[in-house]
Structures are given as C-alpha cells and as structure tokens.
Amino acid sequence: MARDRWHIVEEAGVLTVARRWPARFDVAARTVLPVVNKVRLARQVRQDVWRALRRLKGFAPVVRVAPEGGGMLAVTAGGQVDGPVARAQAEAKIARVLADAGNRQRWIRWAS
C-alpha cells in the first residue's frame, strides 16, 4: 500500500518502507534495536539514511524491519541506486547512521 508516495508493506511480520516497489537493496547496512512501533521506527531511519545519501544520484531509500529473537528488531536500511555507486562508501555512511547513539535514542524514543 502506498501512503504519501511511499510503499509501506507488512508481510509475515516484516515491514518494508520503500520509495519504489518492488523494493531492492543495492546498498545496505543492518542493526538490531529493541521492539518498538515498526512503522514509526522505519520512517525515522529512512529519513536519516536519506539525509546521509541524498546526494547519491538515483538513490531511493528502503528500510526493512523484521522481528529478531530476544525481543529485538532487525533493521536493514539502504536502498536502490540507479547508476554507478561506490558501494563500500555508501554502506559505510549507512552503517554510521545506524550506529550513531543519538540517532538510536531518538528513534527508540519516537517509536515507543
């Protein structure tokens, strides 16, 4: 289902928020966070990943949130890139966004 031009799809407990559908990860990084509201979490992560990679030509963000054991959520963030990409650099930027303690606290607070 598309809301505000974003595809927000939940299948078998896995939520995907994507600009284009079907969602594709050309670049991605992963982290684990405590269980919170998946939609709110995905939106916040998507916004911060977009800010970090907005100058990457042809970039369309994707965030996938899936249940993980022990009351945690696995968050995969990245997206589709139409065109050439320095994959390692892009994935390092995404990983920095996901690892930033301030971001993580804000996401958890917002999605709780």
C-alpha positions as CSV (number, residue, x, y, z in Angstrom):
1,M,0.0,0.0,0.0
2,A,1.3,3.5,-0.8
3,R,1.0,6.3,1.6
4,D,2.3,9.8,0.7
5,R,4.1,8.2,-2.3
6,W,5.9,5.7,0.0
7,H,5.2,2.0,-0.1
8,I,4.5,0.6,3.3
9,V,4.1,-3.1,3.2
10,E,3.9,-5.7,6.0
11,E,4.1,-9.4,5.2
12,A,4.6,-12.1,7.8
13,G,5.6,-9.6,10.4
14,V,8.3,-8.0,8.2
15,L,7.7,-4.3,7.5
16,T,9.2,-2.7,4.4
17,V,9.1,1.1,3.7
18,A,10.3,1.9,0.2
19,R,10.2,4.7,-2.3
20,R,9.9,2.3,-5.3
21,W,8.3,-1.0,-5.5
22,P,9.4,-3.8,-5.6
23,A,12.0,-2.8,-3.0
24,R,15.6,-3.5,-3.8
25,F,18.8,-3.2,-1.7
26,D,21.8,-2.3,-3.9
27,V,23.4,-0.8,-0.8
28,A,22.5,-1.8,2.8
29,A,23.6,-2.0,6.4
30,R,22.0,-3.7,9.4
31,T,21.5,-3.1,13.1
32,V,19.4,-4.5,15.9
33,L,17.1,-2.4,18.1
34,P,14.5,-3.1,20.8
35,V,10.9,-3.8,19.8
36,V,9.0,-0.5,19.2
37,N,6.4,0.6,16.7
38,K,7.8,-0.7,13.3
39,V,6.3,2.0,11.1
40,R,7.4,4.9,13.2
41,L,10.9,3.4,13.5
42,A,11.2,2.7,9.8
43,R,10.2,6.3,8.9
44,Q,12.7,7.8,11.2
45,V,15.5,5.5,10.0
46,R,14.5,6.2,6.4
47,Q,14.7,10.0,6.9
48,D,18.2,9.8,8.4
49,V,19.5,7.5,5.7
50,W,18.1,9.8,3.1
51,R,19.8,12.8,4.7
52,A,23.1,10.9,4.6
53,L,22.8,9.8,1.0
54,R,20.6,12.4,-0.7
55,R,23.5,13.5,-3.0
56,L,23.9,9.9,-4.3
57,K,22.3,10.2,-7.8
58,G,19.5,7.7,-8.4
59,F,19.2,6.7,-4.7
60,A,15.7,5.5,-3.5
61,P,15.7,4.6,0.3
62,V,14.4,1.3,1.6
63,V,14.1,0.2,5.3
64,R,13.1,-3.3,6.3
65,V,12.2,-4.1,10.0
66,A,11.9,-7.7,11.0
67,P,11.4,-9.5,14.3
68,E,14.6,-10.9,15.8
69,G,14.8,-13.2,18.8
70,G,15.0,-11.9,22.3
71,G,12.5,-9.1,21.9
72,M,14.6,-7.3,19.3
73,L,14.0,-5.9,15.8
74,A,16.5,-6.4,12.9
75,V,16.6,-3.1,10.9
76,T,18.1,-3.2,7.4
77,A,18.5,0.2,5.8
78,G,19.8,1.2,2.4
79,G,18.1,1.2,-0.9
80,Q,18.1,1.1,-4.7
81,V,20.7,3.1,-6.7
82,D,20.1,3.7,-10.4
83,G,23.6,4.4,-11.7
84,P,27.2,3.9,-10.6
85,V,27.8,3.8,-6.9
86,A,30.9,3.4,-4.6
87,R,29.2,0.7,-2.7
88,A,31.6,0.4,0.2
89,Q,31.4,4.2,0.8
90,A,27.7,4.3,0.7
91,E,27.3,1.3,3.0
92,A,29.8,2.9,5.4
93,K,27.7,6.0,5.6
94,I,24.5,4.0,6.2
95,A,26.3,2.0,8.9
96,R,27.4,5.2,10.6
97,V,23.8,6.5,10.6
98,L,22.6,3.2,12.2
99,A,25.4,3.1,14.8
100,D,25.0,6.7,15.9
101,A,23.9,6.7,19.6
102,G,22.0,9.9,19.3
103,N,20.0,8.6,16.3
104,R,19.3,5.3,18.0
105,Q,18.0,7.0,21.2
106,R,15.8,9.4,19.1
107,W,14.4,6.5,17.0
108,I,13.5,4.4,20.1
109,R,12.0,7.4,21.9
110,W,9.9,8.4,18.9
111,A,8.7,4.9,18.1
112,S,8.0,3.8,21.7
